[in-house]
Amino acid sequence: MLQTTVILSLAAVILVLVNARKTGKQLKGLKLGLKQLLQTIPLILCAFILAGMIEVLIPVEFVQNWLSKEAGLRGIFLGTFGGMLLAMGPYAAFPIITSIMVSGAGLGTIVALITGWCLIGLSKAPFETAFYGVKFFTYKLLVSIPFCLVAGLFAHVAEIVLM
């Protein structure tokens, strides 16, 4: 995570300098960024607290039996359908998914979880059906579930072969 922080920090400094030189609106940009930071701090704080609680509360036996590399397809199915149920944005979802990974979930389960969250996330269902109709949502669901399962399966095989 340190490498990502350094890269993002360098990009931010470069953009501030470029903005200062070209438009002179670097202070406005910094104020807008600070405003967005202050708006998201409570969400991020709660998400990390929730992730920590999940990490502590998930029984080790559950992770080993249902989510670990040894769980195989069972973990991939659970990851896919668990991702569908994660009705939250990335600020909350990624800390929670990370806590599940740290608890011992297999790579296939984590990839299926993230893919399910991205492709299927049922929190988007009302909007998709309202804008595109039930037929579209049904087709999308029927096509997306196999994608999530295959992505999880590929990651599971890679974990077995490469790690």
C-alpha distance (Angstrom), angle and dihedral (degrees) to the residues before:
residue distance angle dihedral
M1 . . .
L2 3.81 . .
Q3 3.80 91.0 .
T4 3.81 91.4 53.0
T5 3.81 91.1 48.1
V6 3.81 91.6 51.3
I7 3.81 92.7 48.1
L8 3.82 93.2 47.7
S9 3.81 91.0 46.3
L10 3.80 91.7 51.7
A11 3.81 91.0 47.5
A12 3.82 90.4 50.3
V13 3.82 93.0 49.5
I14 3.81 91.5 47.3
L15 3.81 91.5 49.7
V16 3.81 91.8 48.4
L17 3.82 89.9 51.6
V18 3.82 93.2 45.7
N19 3.80 90.6 46.8
A20 3.82 91.4 48.3
R21 3.77 91.4 51.3
K22 3.82 98.7 43.3
T23 3.83 106.7 32.1
G24 3.79 108.5 5.0
K25 3.80 90.4 -134.9
Q26 3.80 96.3 115.7
L27 3.83 92.7 116.7
K28 3.80 91.2 53.8
G29 3.80 89.7 50.2
L30 3.81 91.8 48.8
K31 3.82 90.9 49.7
L32 3.81 91.6 50.1
G33 3.80 90.9 48.5
L34 3.81 91.6 49.3
K35 3.81 90.5 48.8
Q36 3.81 90.5 52.7
L37 3.81 90.6 47.2
L38 3.79 91.8 52.7
Q39 3.80 90.7 49.3
T40 3.81 94.0 51.4
I41 3.83 100.4 40.3
P42 3.84 93.9 85.9
L43 3.80 91.0 49.5
I44 3.80 93.4 47.5
L45 3.81 92.2 45.9
C46 3.81 92.3 51.2
A47 3.81 91.6 45.2
F48 3.80 91.9 53.9
I49 3.80 92.0 46.6
L50 3.80 89.3 49.9
A51 3.81 90.9 47.7
G52 3.81 90.8 51.2
M53 3.78 91.6 49.4
I54 3.80 91.4 49.2
E55 3.80 90.5 49.7
V56 3.81 90.5 53.0
L57 3.81 96.6 40.4
I58 3.81 100.5 46.9
P59 3.81 105.8 95.2
V60 3.80 113.7 -123.6
E61 3.81 89.6 -131.6
F62 3.81 90.9 56.9
V63 3.79 92.2 52.4
Q64 3.80 92.6 45.6
N65 3.81 94.4 47.4
W66 3.79 101.1 36.8
L67 3.81 111.6 19.8
S68 3.82 109.5 25.2
K69 3.79 128.8 99.5
E70 3.80 87.6 -96.4
A71 3.82 90.7 57.4
G72 3.81 88.5 68.2
L73 3.79 115.1 173.5
R74 3.79 92.2 5.4
G75 3.82 89.9 62.4
I76 3.80 91.7 45.0
F77 3.82 91.6 52.6
L78 3.81 91.1 46.9
G79 3.80 90.7 47.5
T80 3.80 92.2 51.3
F81 3.78 94.5 49.0
G82 3.80 93.3 38.9
G83 3.80 88.8 54.6
M84 3.80 89.3 52.7
L85 3.80 89.3 57.7
L86 3.82 97.7 47.9
A87 3.79 97.2 104.1
M88 3.79 98.5 -176.5
G89 3.76 142.7 89.5
P90 3.80 127.0 -98.4
Y91 3.82 94.5 -90.0
A92 3.80 88.9 65.6
A93 3.81 102.5 26.3
F94 3.80 99.3 54.3
P95 3.82 96.8 52.9
I96 3.81 89.1 48.4
I97 3.81 92.8 47.9
T98 3.81 89.4 47.0
S99 3.80 91.1 53.2
I100 3.81 89.6 52.1
M101 3.80 89.5 49.9
V102 3.81 92.6 48.5
S103 3.80 88.8 50.4
G104 3.80 88.5 64.3
A105 3.79 107.6 -87.8
G106 3.79 115.9 156.8
L107 3.78 124.2 -109.1
G108 3.82 91.5 -112.1
T109 3.79 90.9 54.3
I110 3.81 92.6 48.6
V111 3.82 93.6 47.4
A112 3.82 90.6 47.9
L113 3.82 89.7 47.8
I114 3.80 93.8 51.6
T115 3.81 92.6 42.1
G116 3.81 91.4 48.8
W117 3.79 90.4 49.1
C118 3.82 91.9 49.4
L119 3.79 100.6 41.3
I120 3.77 105.8 28.9
G121 3.83 108.1 21.2
L122 3.78 102.2 155.9
S123 3.80 91.0 -147.7
K124 3.81 85.5 77.8
A125 3.83 93.7 51.1
P126 3.83 96.9 92.7
F127 3.81 91.3 52.0
E128 3.80 94.3 44.8
T129 3.79 92.7 49.4
A130 3.82 92.2 44.7
F131 3.80 94.6 49.8
Y132 3.81 102.2 30.8
G133 3.79 105.0 19.9
V134 3.80 135.9 -115.7
K135 3.81 92.5 -77.2
F136 3.82 91.9 59.0
F137 3.79 92.4 46.1
T138 3.81 91.6 49.7
Y139 3.81 92.8 49.7
K140 3.78 91.8 45.9
L141 3.79 90.9 50.1
L142 3.81 92.9 48.0
V143 3.81 91.7 49.5
S144 3.81 97.1 40.8
I145 3.80 98.7 52.1
P146 3.83 93.3 62.8
F147 3.82 89.8 47.0
C148 3.81 90.4 55.1
L149 3.79 92.1 47.2
V150 3.81 93.0 47.7
A151 3.81 92.2 47.4
G152 3.80 89.8 50.9
L153 3.81 91.0 46.4
F154 3.82 92.3 50.9
A155 3.81 90.5 49.7
H156 3.81 90.6 47.0
V157 3.81 91.9 52.5
A158 3.82 90.9 45.4
E159 3.81 89.7 51.6
I160 3.81 91.3 51.7
V161 3.81 95.7 43.9
L162 3.80 101.4 37.5
M163 3.78 104.7 31.0
